[in-house]
Amino acid sequence: MLLALVLVACDTSCERACKKLTSCAAELGVEGRYEEECAETCTQQQRLYEDWDDTQLQDALAEARNCVSDHTCDELAEGVCYDEELWPY
């Protein structure tokens, strides 16, 4: 149980992942500031997966946030963190 709490505590937050995405807007071809909307949507998605008790999607979303945090803007633009299960479009 303690290990699970430690692992969860190490996950990148929605706010941090969205801040990184916002800083990469030029490389990602996104215009405008969308950091708050991104964080709100991410948090809603996280809560939905928790309500569904879908640990597979919870883990996938956490991995995606960590991936965003761990990679450069150029790598993100190349799709290194794309997960078709989370974002089929």
Secondary structure, 3 states (H helix, E strand, C coil): CHHHHHHHHCCCCHHHHHHHHHHCHHHHCCCCCCHHHHHHHHHHHHHHHHHCCCHHHHHHHHHHHHHHHHCCHHHHHCCCCCCCCCCCC
